[in-house]
């Protein structure tokens, strides 16, 4: 059921852990439209002749919070941060033309993504799509274009693939696209410690069958040319048997054109197949931002561990353990704190186009009452969502 795949759509940077599975693992399976009608738009002559692929999914779910906070929020837990409410999280579509990296000649491609729902808030980019649609609340339903880029393949050496435009980050392990994560909820590291998107240029080069390097220049974090140029890059090593991979990624550069100061963060992700069915992921992130005119310096870091097990072709079980340290109260809610979280869940795919993700999550803050509207240091969430692939 769960297999290794490259983390970011069409981008040969890192191998996904088993938990980044659903849409990619089912890439060759029929979506709901084809299953119910027999029609596959990607097999029609115009798209097939042009090498264009379209797809998408819809996901909706609920995060049950026994504390029933008056604010209707789950504190610093985000994406599924609305307590005891059913929400449409992602109505997601994409169109792409992948470049041919095996043809030995220059090739051009592209990709564009669109998402509407409660999750779109986290993918918007300042001065780009942050004010397209809103229902009046800055944390509810929005429309976003998280990716819009051209791809160029240059047959130089082993081949250089370059993205130019607006794209998802290469930093970290978890991603915005719901089907590519094992769990419904997200780690603090992903939400508070890493960027979501960039605008700029980024190239990837396979040094050999084991090592791939990436480097480019982007406009900071989640900013459409509103931040100074930053370096974004990384290196990935994969063993010959492809059972183990290690990815190191880094972004560094100044923040705020009117008050320039450096921000640097890195992420290390280790993926290992213990057996064909049992998969382990270890992630470590660390970030530092210098003192500015408006704020003191800040440091944040953490460790995540994931263990997933493929019970059979339709069912998988997983566990995530996280420690995230916001040392200076710089990233989460203004208070220095340790955030601990333990999540257990299932992925059940009764049909190729449907994935159900129930989970139970326990959160604890060691120094401040971060949950239940500031009345508790602990929180339990009983959550579930459903993903329908088109």
C-alpha positions as CSV (number, residue, x, y, z in Angstrom):
1,X,0.0,0.0,0.0
2,X,2.6,2.5,1.1
3,X,5.7,3.0,-1.0
4,X,8.6,5.5,-1.4
5,X,7.9,8.4,-3.7
6,X,9.5,11.7,-4.4
7,X,8.3,14.3,-2.0
8,X,7.3,17.2,-4.2
9,X,5.2,16.9,-7.4
10,X,7.5,16.5,-10.4
11,X,10.6,17.5,-8.4
12,X,13.5,15.0,-8.0
13,X,14.7,16.2,-4.6
14,X,13.9,13.8,-1.8
15,X,12.2,10.5,-1.4
16,X,9.0,10.6,0.5
17,X,8.7,8.6,3.7
18,X,5.9,6.0,3.6
19,X,3.6,8.5,5.3
20,X,3.7,10.8,2.2
21,X,1.8,8.3,0.2
22,X,-1.8,8.5,-0.7
23,X,-2.1,10.5,-3.9
24,X,1.3,9.4,-5.2
25,X,0.9,5.8,-4.3
26,X,-2.5,5.9,-6.1
27,X,-1.2,7.8,-9.1
28,X,-1.9,4.7,-11.4
29,X,-5.2,3.9,-9.8
30,X,-8.6,5.2,-11.1
31,X,-10.0,8.4,-9.6
32,X,-13.6,8.7,-8.7
33,X,-14.7,10.1,-12.1
34,X,-13.1,7.3,-14.0
35,X,-14.3,4.6,-11.6
36,X,-17.9,5.8,-11.7
37,X,-18.1,6.8,-15.4
38,X,-15.3,5.1,-17.2
39,X,-14.0,8.4,-18.5
40,X,-10.4,9.6,-18.0
41,X,-9.8,13.1,-19.3
42,X,-6.0,12.4,-19.4
43,X,-6.6,9.7,-22.0
44,X,-8.3,12.1,-24.4
45,X,-6.4,12.9,-27.5
46,X,-5.7,16.6,-26.9
47,X,-4.2,16.1,-23.4
48,X,-2.4,12.9,-24.3
49,X,-0.9,14.3,-27.4
50,X,0.4,17.4,-25.6
51,X,1.6,15.3,-22.6
52,X,-0.6,17.3,-20.2
53,X,-2.0,15.8,-17.0
54,X,-4.8,17.2,-14.9
55,X,-6.0,16.0,-11.5
56,X,-7.1,16.9,-8.1
57,X,-9.0,15.9,-4.9
58,X,-11.4,17.1,-2.3
59,X,-10.9,16.6,1.5
60,X,-13.1,17.4,4.4
61,X,-13.0,16.5,8.1
62,X,-13.6,17.2,11.7
63,X,-11.4,17.7,14.7
64,X,-13.2,16.6,17.9
65,X,-12.1,18.5,21.0
66,X,-13.5,17.2,24.3
67,X,-12.6,20.5,26.0
68,X,-15.0,22.3,23.6
69,X,-13.2,25.6,23.8
70,X,-15.3,28.7,23.6
71,X,-13.1,30.1,20.8
72,X,-13.8,27.0,18.7
73,X,-10.1,26.6,18.0
74,X,-7.6,24.0,18.9
75,X,-4.9,26.4,20.1
76,X,-1.6,26.2,18.3
77,X,-2.7,23.0,16.4
78,X,-3.3,24.2,12.9
79,X,-4.8,23.1,9.6
80,X,-7.4,21.2,11.6
81,X,-7.6,24.0,14.1
82,X,-11.4,24.4,14.2
83,X,-12.8,22.5,17.2
84,X,-15.8,20.4,16.8
85,X,-16.7,21.7,13.3
86,X,-16.9,19.9,10.0
87,X,-14.9,21.8,7.4
88,X,-14.0,21.5,3.8
89,X,-10.2,21.6,3.9
90,X,-9.1,21.3,0.3
91,X,-10.8,21.4,-3.0
92,X,-7.6,21.0,-5.0
93,X,-6.8,20.9,-8.7
94,X,-3.7,21.0,-10.8
95,X,-2.5,20.9,-14.4
96,X,1.0,20.0,-15.5
97,X,3.3,19.0,-18.3
98,X,6.3,17.2,-16.9
99,X,9.6,17.5,-18.7
100,X,11.2,14.5,-20.2
101,X,14.4,13.9,-18.3
102,X,15.3,10.8,-20.3
103,X,15.1,12.1,-23.8
104,X,18.6,13.7,-23.9
105,X,17.3,17.0,-25.3
106,X,16.0,20.3,-24.1
107,X,12.4,20.2,-22.9
108,X,9.8,22.6,-21.4
109,X,7.1,22.0,-19.0
110,X,4.8,23.7,-16.4
111,X,2.6,23.2,-13.4
112,X,-0.2,25.2,-11.9
113,X,-2.2,24.4,-8.7
114,X,-5.3,25.9,-7.2
115,X,-6.9,25.2,-3.8
116,X,-10.0,26.5,-2.1
117,X,-10.9,25.7,1.5
118,X,-9.8,26.2,5.1
119,X,-6.3,25.0,4.4
120,X,-5.8,27.6,1.6
121,X,-4.9,30.1,4.4
122,X,-1.6,28.4,4.9
123,X,-0.6,28.4,1.3
124,X,-1.3,32.1,0.4
125,X,1.7,34.3,-0.4
126,X,1.9,38.0,0.6
127,X,1.3,40.3,-2.3
128,X,0.2,37.4,-4.5
129,X,-3.0,35.6,-3.5
130,X,-3.5,36.4,0.1
131,X,-6.6,38.6,-0.5
132,X,-8.3,36.8,-3.4
133,X,-11.3,35.4,-1.4
134,X,-12.1,35.4,2.3
135,X,-15.3,34.9,4.2
136,X,-14.4,37.7,6.6
137,X,-12.2,35.6,8.9
138,X,-8.5,35.5,8.2
139,X,-8.4,31.8,9.2
140,X,-11.3,30.4,7.3
141,X,-12.1,29.7,3.7
142,X,-9.8,31.2,1.0
143,X,-8.6,30.7,-2.5
144,X,-4.9,30.3,-3.3
145,X,-2.6,29.4,-6.1
146,X,0.2,27.6,-4.3
147,X,2.1,26.7,-7.4
148,X,2.5,28.3,-10.8
149,X,5.8,27.7,-12.5
150,X,7.6,26.7,-15.7
151,X,10.1,23.8,-15.9
152,X,13.1,23.6,-18.1
153,X,15.2,20.5,-18.7
154,X,18.7,21.1,-19.9
155,X,20.7,18.0,-21.2
156,X,23.9,19.2,-19.5
157,X,25.9,16.4,-17.8
158,X,23.3,14.2,-16.2
159,X,20.6,16.7,-16.8
160,X,19.6,19.9,-15.0
161,X,15.9,20.5,-14.2
162,X,15.0,24.1,-13.3
163,X,11.8,25.6,-11.9
164,X,11.0,29.2,-12.5
165,X,8.0,30.8,-10.7
166,X,6.0,30.0,-7.6
167,X,6.4,26.6,-5.9
168,X,6.2,24.6,-2.7
169,X,9.2,24.5,-0.4
170,X,11.7,21.7,-0.4
171,X,12.2,22.2,3.3
172,X,11.1,19.5,5.8
173,X,9.0,16.3,5.5
174,X,5.2,17.1,5.7
175,X,3.6,19.0,2.9
176,X,0.5,21.1,2.3
177,X,-1.2,18.7,-0.2
178,X,-3.4,16.5,2.0
179,X,-3.0,13.2,0.1
180,X,0.7,13.3,0.5
181,X,0.7,13.1,4.3
182,X,-0.2,10.1,6.4
183,X,-1.9,12.2,9.1
184,X,-4.8,14.6,9.0
185,X,-3.1,17.0,11.5
186,X,0.3,18.5,11.1
187,X,3.4,18.7,13.1
188,X,4.4,22.0,14.9
189,X,7.6,21.9,12.9
190,X,5.8,22.1,9.6
191,X,3.4,24.8,10.7
192,X,5.7,27.1,12.7
193,X,9.3,26.2,11.8
194,X,9.3,26.1,8.0
195,X,8.2,28.1,4.9
196,X,5.3,26.8,2.8
197,X,6.0,28.4,-0.6
198,X,8.6,30.4,-2.5
199,X,8.9,32.5,-5.6
200,X,12.1,32.3,-7.6
201,X,14.3,29.9,-9.5
202,X,15.5,26.5,-8.3
203,X,17.6,23.9,-10.1
204,X,18.2,20.2,-9.4
205,X,21.0,18.0,-10.7
206,X,21.5,14.2,-10.2
207,X,25.3,13.9,-9.5
208,X,24.9,10.1,-9.8
209,X,22.3,7.4,-8.9
210,X,22.7,8.1,-5.2
211,X,23.2,11.8,-4.9
212,X,21.1,14.8,-6.0
213,X,21.8,18.4,-5.4
214,X,19.5,21.5,-5.5
215,X,20.2,25.2,-5.4
216,X,18.5,28.4,-6.3
217,X,17.4,31.9,-5.3
218,X,14.0,32.7,-3.9
219,X,12.2,35.7,-2.4
220,X,12.2,34.7,1.3
221,X,9.4,32.8,2.9
222,X,5.8,32.9,1.6
223,X,6.4,36.2,-0.1
224,X,5.9,37.4,-3.7
225,X,9.0,39.5,-4.1
226,X,8.4,41.3,-0.8
227,X,11.5,39.9,0.9
228,X,15.1,40.1,-0.1
229,X,16.7,37.2,-2.1
230,X,17.4,34.1,-0.1
231,X,19.5,31.0,-1.0
232,X,17.5,27.8,-1.0
233,X,19.2,24.4,-1.6
234,X,19.8,20.9,-0.5
235,X,21.4,17.5,-1.1
236,X,19.9,14.1,-1.0
237,X,21.6,10.7,-0.7
238,X,19.8,7.5,-1.4
239,X,21.3,4.0,-1.0
240,X,21.6,1.6,-3.9
241,X,18.7,-0.5,-2.7
242,X,16.6,2.6,-2.2
243,X,15.6,1.5,1.3
244,X,17.3,4.5,3.0
245,X,17.6,8.2,2.1
246,X,18.9,11.3,3.8
247,X,17.9,14.8,2.7
248,X,19.5,18.0,4.0
249,X,17.9,21.3,3.0
250,X,18.7,24.9,3.9
251,X,17.3,28.4,3.4
252,X,19.2,31.5,4.4
253,X,19.0,35.2,3.7
254,X,17.7,38.5,4.9
255,X,14.1,39.2,6.1
256,X,12.2,42.5,5.5
257,X,13.5,44.9,3.0
258,X,12.9,47.8,5.4
259,X,14.6,46.2,8.4
260,X,17.1,43.6,6.9
261,X,18.3,40.9,9.3
262,X,19.3,37.3,8.6
263,X,17.1,34.2,9.0
264,X,18.5,30.8,8.5
265,X,17.0,27.4,9.0
266,X,17.8,23.8,8.0
267,X,16.0,20.5,7.9
268,X,17.4,16.9,7.9
269,X,15.0,14.1,7.0
270,X,16.0,10.4,7.2
271,X,13.8,7.8,5.7
272,X,14.3,4.1,6.2
273,X,12.4,1.0,5.2
274,X,12.9,-1.3,8.1
275,X,11.0,-4.0,6.2
276,X,8.9,-3.9,3.1
277,X,5.9,-3.0,5.3
278,X,7.5,-1.1,8.2
279,X,8.8,2.4,7.5
280,X,10.6,4.9,9.8
281,X,11.2,8.7,9.4
282,X,13.4,10.9,11.6
283,X,13.3,14.7,11.1
284,X,15.3,17.5,12.7
285,X,14.8,21.2,12.1
286,X,16.5,24.2,13.4
287,X,16.0,27.9,12.7
288,X,17.6,31.2,13.9
289,X,16.5,34.7,13.2
290,X,18.6,37.7,14.1
291,X,17.5,40.7,16.2
292,X,15.7,43.3,14.2
293,X,14.4,46.8,15.0
294,X,11.0,45.4,15.8
295,X,11.8,42.1,17.6
296,X,14.5,40.3,19.6
297,X,16.4,37.4,18.0
298,X,14.7,34.0,17.9
299,X,15.7,30.3,17.8
300,X,13.5,27.3,17.2
301,X,14.2,23.6,16.7
302,X,12.7,20.2,17.1
303,X,12.7,16.4,16.4
304,X,9.9,14.4,14.8
305,X,9.7,10.6,14.4
306,X,7.2,8.7,12.3
307,X,6.6,5.0,12.2
308,X,4.1,3.5,9.7
309,X,3.1,0.0,9.0
310,X,1.3,-1.4,5.9
311,X,-1.2,-3.9,7.3
312,X,-2.4,-4.7,3.8
313,X,-3.1,-3.1,0.4
314,X,-6.0,-1.0,1.8
315,X,-5.0,-0.3,5.4
316,X,-2.0,1.3,7.1
317,X,-1.3,2.3,10.7
318,X,1.0,5.1,11.8
319,X,2.5,6.9,14.8
320,X,4.1,10.4,15.1
321,X,6.0,11.7,18.1
322,X,7.2,15.3,18.1
323,X,9.1,17.7,20.3
324,X,9.2,21.3,19.2
325,X,11.1,24.0,21.1
326,X,10.2,27.7,20.6
327,X,13.0,28.9,22.7
328,X,12.2,32.7,22.5
329,X,8.5,32.6,21.9
330,X,9.3,33.7,18.4
331,X,7.3,31.3,16.2
332,X,4.1,29.9,18.0
333,X,2.2,32.2,20.3
334,X,4.7,34.7,21.8
335,X,5.6,32.5,24.7
336,X,8.8,30.5,25.2
337,X,7.7,26.8,25.4
338,X,8.3,23.2,24.7
339,X,5.5,21.6,22.6
340,X,5.1,17.8,22.8
341,X,2.7,15.9,20.6
342,X,1.9,12.2,20.1
343,X,-0.4,11.1,17.2
344,X,-1.7,7.6,16.2
345,X,-3.8,7.0,13.2
346,X,-4.9,4.9,10.3
347,X,-5.1,5.2,6.5
348,X,-7.9,3.2,5.0
349,X,-8.6,3.1,1.3
350,X,-11.7,0.9,0.6
351,X,-11.5,2.2,-3.0
352,X,-8.7,3.5,-5.1
353,X,-10.2,7.0,-5.1
354,X,-11.1,7.3,-1.4
355,X,-8.8,7.6,1.7
356,X,-10.1,7.8,5.3
357,X,-7.7,9.1,7.9
358,X,-8.9,8.8,11.5
359,X,-6.4,9.8,14.3
360,X,-6.1,10.5,18.0
361,X,-3.6,13.2,19.0
362,X,-2.3,14.3,22.4
363,X,-0.6,17.7,22.9
364,X,1.2,19.1,25.9
365,X,2.9,22.5,26.5
366,X,5.4,22.5,29.4
367,X,5.6,26.1,30.4
368,X,2.3,27.8,29.4
369,X,-1.3,26.9,29.1
370,X,-1.5,26.8,25.3
371,X,-4.8,24.9,24.9
372,X,-8.5,25.3,25.8
373,X,-8.3,29.1,25.4
374,X,-5.4,29.3,27.7
375,X,-6.8,27.2,30.5
376,X,-4.9,24.0,30.0
377,X,-1.4,22.6,29.3
378,X,-2.9,19.5,27.6
379,X,-5.3,18.7,24.8
380,X,-6.7,15.6,23.2
381,X,-8.1,15.7,19.6
382,X,-10.1,12.9,18.0
383,X,-10.1,13.7,14.3
384,X,-10.9,12.2,10.9
385,X,-11.0,13.3,7.3
386,X,-11.8,11.8,4.0
387,X,-9.9,12.4,0.7
388,X,-11.7,11.8,-2.6
389,X,-9.4,11.7,-5.6
390,X,-10.9,12.9,-8.9
